[in-house]
Amino acid sequence: MILAGGRATRLGGVPKPGLTFDGASLLSHALQAARGASAVVVVGPDTSGIGDVLPAGVLSAREEPAFAGPAAAIAAGLAALHEAAALRQAVSPAPWTLVLACDMPHAARGIAPLWEELRAHPEVEGAMAVSADGRQQPLLGVYSTRALEREVSAASATSGLTNSSVFRLLARLNLLAVTVPDGSTDDVDTWEDAAALGIHNEQEADMKSQEETLEDWCRTLLQAFELEGVDVDINEVLAVAGVAAHSVVRPAAPLTTFIAGYAAGMARGIGQAADDTAMSAALDLARQVAKQYLEPGTEAE
């Protein structure tokens, strides 16, 4: 299951699947990483608009509603794979499902270690990649198809999957945390990420970069609020927003940064800390709380 949706907000809306790495699109690299699977589904918008036509036999699906997040995309992918298995007159889909985000160009390096650990521990319900620095990446993982279907069904019957996090969806599964080769989980959230990985966008030269737009917008807002002397670390704010979106739910990103900014302003207003110190402390705390929120093996208070 290849997840190829998302708004790519920090890329100015440029679709990630069509970005070019080593002469081919990121979607093509993801399809290559999934070679050998009994069935493959790409969950996301129609790729023909970015110059990619899915190979024969590759299924397509879309989360409902569109841009509802990766947990909803997993549900849509499972439904498509189940329907395809029925058409093949198979009793059920394959016992294991590889879940792979399309924006990790080196993800193929991490797949073999996942399978090796699963073979050594057949009693578990899946294996999730962990980067060399200890960051869990649920969108590079192999999971029991039956367990995924069970959790999707349970979530659909209660809170639903729209804008829900993948960590929440997988929280009850008995999973292995598998350290994968360095770089396997490196993904593309910003143009800085893309440049570091050698990823290119054919349209990039014709558009104003997102970084320039954000800097200009930040200056405009600061002037409007008469805060021209305040130094805003845009990348740090966006990084905290990204942690909240991945660890909680996507709408948590603007809410988290708003509350952090409010807390920093309160601290500055009562003289607890200078502007830079107050904002840094607020963002650090927000990042820590977001990372700990409903991680596998924890419970909500």
C-alpha positions as CSV (number, residue, x, y, z in Angstrom):
1,M,0.0,0.0,0.0
2,I,1.6,3.2,-1.2
3,L,0.3,6.5,0.4
4,A,0.6,9.2,-2.2
5,G,-1.9,11.8,-1.0
6,G,-1.6,14.9,1.3
7,R,-1.7,18.6,0.5
8,A,2.1,19.1,0.5
9,T,1.5,22.4,2.2
10,R,5.1,23.1,3.0
11,L,6.0,22.4,-0.6
12,G,3.6,25.0,-1.8
13,G,1.1,22.4,-2.9
14,V,3.5,20.7,-5.3
15,P,2.5,17.0,-5.4
16,K,5.2,14.8,-3.8
17,P,4.7,11.8,-6.0
18,G,5.8,13.7,-9.1
19,L,9.1,15.0,-7.6
20,T,12.1,13.6,-9.4
21,F,14.9,11.6,-7.7
22,D,17.7,9.8,-9.6
23,G,15.9,10.2,-12.9
24,A,12.5,8.9,-11.8
25,S,9.5,10.1,-9.8
26,L,9.2,9.4,-6.1
27,L,6.1,7.3,-6.9
28,S,8.1,5.2,-9.3
29,H,10.7,4.6,-6.6
30,A,7.9,3.6,-4.2
31,L,6.4,1.2,-6.7
32,Q,9.9,-0.4,-7.2
33,A,10.3,-0.8,-3.5
34,A,7.0,-2.7,-3.3
35,R,7.9,-5.0,-6.2
36,G,7.0,-8.7,-5.5
37,A,3.8,-7.9,-3.6
38,S,0.8,-10.0,-4.6
39,A,-1.2,-6.7,-5.1
40,V,-0.3,-3.0,-5.0
41,V,-2.6,-0.1,-4.4
42,V,-1.7,3.6,-4.6
43,V,-3.8,5.8,-2.4
44,G,-4.1,9.4,-3.4
45,P,-5.1,11.7,-6.3
46,D,-5.0,10.7,-9.9
47,T,-1.3,10.6,-10.8
48,S,-1.8,11.2,-14.6
49,G,-1.7,15.0,-13.9
50,I,1.9,14.8,-12.7
51,G,3.1,12.6,-15.6
52,D,2.8,9.2,-13.9
53,V,0.7,6.5,-15.3
54,L,0.3,3.5,-12.9
55,P,1.6,0.3,-14.3
56,A,-0.9,-2.4,-15.4
57,G,-2.3,-4.2,-12.5
58,V,-1.6,-1.5,-9.9
59,L,-4.8,-0.5,-8.1
60,S,-5.7,3.1,-7.2
61,A,-7.9,4.4,-4.3
62,R,-8.7,7.6,-2.6
63,E,-9.3,8.4,1.1
64,E,-12.7,9.6,2.0
65,P,-13.0,12.6,2.3
66,A,-10.0,13.7,0.2
67,F,-7.0,14.8,2.3
68,A,-8.5,13.1,5.4
69,G,-5.0,11.9,6.4
70,P,-2.9,8.8,6.3
71,A,-5.1,6.7,8.7
72,A,-8.1,7.2,6.4
73,A,-5.8,6.5,3.4
74,I,-4.9,3.1,5.0
75,A,-8.6,2.3,5.3
76,A,-9.2,3.1,1.7
77,G,-6.2,1.0,0.6
78,L,-7.3,-2.0,2.6
79,A,-10.8,-1.8,1.1
80,A,-9.3,-1.7,-2.5
81,L,-7.0,-4.7,-1.7
82,H,-9.9,-6.6,-0.2
83,E,-12.1,-6.0,-3.3
84,A,-9.3,-7.0,-5.6
85,A,-8.7,-10.2,-3.7
86,A,-12.5,-11.0,-4.0
87,L,-12.3,-10.5,-7.8
88,R,-9.3,-12.9,-7.9
89,Q,-11.5,-15.3,-6.0
90,A,-8.9,-15.3,-3.2
91,V,-10.2,-16.1,0.2
92,S,-8.6,-12.9,1.6
93,P,-5.8,-10.5,0.9
94,A,-2.3,-11.4,1.7
95,P,-1.6,-11.9,5.4
96,W,0.9,-9.0,5.5
97,T,0.5,-5.5,4.2
98,L,3.5,-3.2,3.5
99,V,2.5,0.4,4.2
100,L,4.8,2.9,2.5
101,A,4.7,6.7,2.1
102,C,5.8,7.7,-1.4
103,D,8.1,10.5,-0.2
104,M,10.9,8.4,1.2
105,P,13.3,7.7,-1.7
106,H,15.5,5.3,0.2
107,A,12.7,3.4,1.9
108,A,13.6,0.2,0.0
109,R,16.7,-0.1,2.2
110,G,14.5,-0.6,5.2
111,I,12.1,-3.2,3.9
112,A,14.3,-6.2,4.2
113,P,15.1,-5.7,7.9
114,L,11.4,-5.5,8.6
115,W,10.8,-8.9,7.0
116,E,13.8,-10.4,8.7
117,E,12.5,-9.4,12.1
118,L,9.0,-10.6,11.3
119,R,10.3,-14.0,10.3
120,A,12.2,-14.2,13.6
121,H,9.1,-13.2,15.6
122,P,6.0,-14.7,14.0
123,E,3.9,-14.0,17.1
124,V,3.8,-10.2,16.5
125,E,1.3,-8.2,14.5
126,G,3.8,-6.2,12.5
127,A,7.1,-4.3,12.3
128,M,7.6,-0.6,12.2
129,A,10.7,1.2,11.0
130,V,12.8,3.2,13.5
131,S,15.4,5.7,12.2
132,A,19.0,5.6,13.5
133,D,18.1,8.5,15.8
134,G,15.2,6.7,17.3
135,R,12.3,8.2,15.5
136,Q,9.4,5.8,14.7
137,Q,8.1,5.9,11.2
138,P,4.7,4.0,10.9
139,L,4.6,4.8,7.1
140,L,7.4,2.4,6.6
141,G,6.1,-0.8,8.1
142,V,4.7,-4.3,7.5
143,Y,1.5,-5.1,9.4
144,S,-0.9,-8.0,9.8
145,T,-3.6,-7.4,7.2
146,R,-6.2,-8.9,9.6
147,A,-5.0,-6.7,12.5
148,L,-5.1,-3.5,10.3
149,E,-8.7,-4.4,9.2
150,R,-9.7,-5.0,12.8
151,E,-8.4,-1.6,13.9
152,V,-9.9,0.2,11.0
153,S,-13.2,-1.3,11.8
154,A,-13.0,-0.4,15.4
155,A,-12.0,3.2,14.7
156,S,-14.7,3.6,12.1
157,A,-17.3,2.5,14.6
158,T,-16.1,5.1,17.2
159,S,-14.2,8.3,16.6
160,G,-13.7,7.7,12.9
161,L,-10.5,8.0,10.8
162,T,-10.7,11.5,9.4
163,N,-7.6,13.5,10.4
164,S,-6.7,10.7,12.9
165,S,-3.0,9.8,13.3
166,V,-1.5,6.5,12.2
167,F,0.0,6.1,15.7
168,R,-3.5,6.1,17.1
169,L,-4.7,3.6,14.5
170,L,-1.8,1.2,15.3
171,A,-1.7,1.8,19.1
172,R,-3.2,-1.6,20.1
173,L,-1.1,-3.7,17.8
174,N,1.8,-5.9,19.1
175,L,4.5,-4.4,17.0
176,L,8.3,-4.7,16.6
177,A,10.3,-1.5,16.5
178,V,13.0,-2.2,13.9
179,T,16.0,0.0,13.4
180,V,16.5,0.4,9.7
181,P,19.6,1.6,7.7
182,D,20.5,5.2,8.0
183,G,18.5,7.3,5.5
184,S,15.7,4.8,5.0
185,T,13.1,7.0,6.6
186,D,14.3,10.3,5.3
187,D,11.2,12.0,3.8
188,V,10.3,15.2,2.0
189,D,8.3,17.8,3.9
190,T,10.1,21.0,2.8
191,W,12.2,22.2,-0.1
192,E,15.2,22.0,2.2
193,D,14.5,18.2,2.7
194,A,14.2,17.8,-1.1
195,A,17.5,19.6,-1.7
196,A,19.3,17.5,0.9
197,L,18.1,14.3,-0.8
198,G,18.8,15.5,-4.3
199,I,15.1,15.7,-5.2
200,H,14.0,18.1,-7.9
201,N,10.8,19.6,-9.1
202,E,10.5,20.6,-12.8
203,Q,8.2,23.5,-12.0
204,E,10.2,24.9,-9.1
205,A,12.1,27.4,-11.2
206,D,8.8,28.9,-12.4
207,M,7.3,29.5,-9.0
208,K,8.1,31.7,-6.0
209,S,9.6,29.4,-3.3
210,Q,7.6,28.6,-0.3
211,E,10.3,29.9,2.0
212,E,10.2,33.3,0.3
213,T,6.5,33.4,0.6
214,L,6.5,32.4,4.3
215,E,9.2,35.0,5.1
216,D,7.2,37.7,3.3
217,W,4.0,36.7,5.0
218,C,5.7,36.6,8.4
219,R,7.0,40.2,7.9
220,T,3.5,41.3,6.9
221,L,1.9,39.8,10.0
222,L,4.5,41.2,12.3
223,Q,4.0,44.7,10.8
224,A,0.3,44.4,11.1
225,F,0.6,43.5,14.8
226,E,3.4,46.1,15.3
227,L,5.9,43.4,16.3
228,E,8.6,44.2,13.7
229,G,11.3,43.6,16.3
230,V,10.3,40.0,17.1
231,D,12.5,37.3,15.5
232,V,10.4,34.3,14.4
233,D,12.1,31.0,13.7
234,I,9.8,29.9,10.9
235,N,11.4,26.5,10.4
236,E,11.2,25.7,14.1
237,V,7.5,26.7,14.3
238,L,6.8,24.5,11.2
239,A,8.8,21.6,12.7
240,V,6.7,21.7,15.9
241,A,3.5,21.9,13.8
242,G,4.7,18.8,11.8
243,V,5.3,16.8,15.0
244,A,1.8,17.7,16.3
245,A,0.2,16.7,12.9
246,H,2.0,13.3,12.9
247,S,1.6,12.5,16.6
248,V,-1.9,13.7,17.2
249,V,-4.1,14.7,14.3
250,R,-3.4,17.1,11.4
251,P,-5.6,19.9,12.7
252,A,-3.5,19.9,15.9
253,A,-0.7,21.6,14.0
254,P,-2.2,25.2,13.9
255,L,-3.7,24.7,17.4
256,T,-0.4,23.7,18.9
257,T,1.5,26.6,17.4
258,F,-1.2,29.0,18.5
259,I,-1.1,27.8,22.1
260,A,2.7,27.8,22.1
261,G,2.8,31.4,20.8
262,Y,0.2,32.5,23.3
263,A,2.1,30.9,26.2
264,A,5.3,32.6,25.0
265,G,3.5,35.9,24.9
266,M,2.2,35.4,28.4
267,A,5.6,34.5,29.7
268,R,7.1,37.6,28.0
269,G,4.3,39.8,29.2
270,I,4.8,39.0,32.9
271,G,8.6,39.3,32.6
272,Q,9.4,35.6,33.0
273,A,11.7,35.5,29.9
274,A,12.8,37.5,26.9
275,D,11.2,37.1,23.6
276,D,13.6,34.5,22.2
277,T,13.8,32.5,25.4
278,A,10.0,32.4,25.9
279,M,9.3,31.3,22.4
280,S,12.1,28.6,22.4
281,A,10.8,27.2,25.7
282,A,7.2,27.2,24.5
283,L,8.0,25.4,21.3
284,D,10.3,22.9,23.0
285,L,7.5,22.0,25.5
286,A,4.9,21.7,22.7
287,R,7.2,19.4,20.7
288,Q,7.8,17.2,23.8
289,V,4.1,16.9,24.6
290,A,3.1,16.2,21.0
291,K,5.8,13.5,20.7
292,Q,4.5,11.8,23.8
293,Y,0.8,12.0,22.9
294,L,-0.7,8.6,22.3
295,E,2.6,7.0,21.1
296,P,2.4,3.2,20.9
297,G,2.3,1.8,24.4
298,T,1.0,4.9,26.1
299,E,-2.5,5.9,27.1
300,A,-4.3,9.2,27.0
301,E,-4.7,10.8,30.4
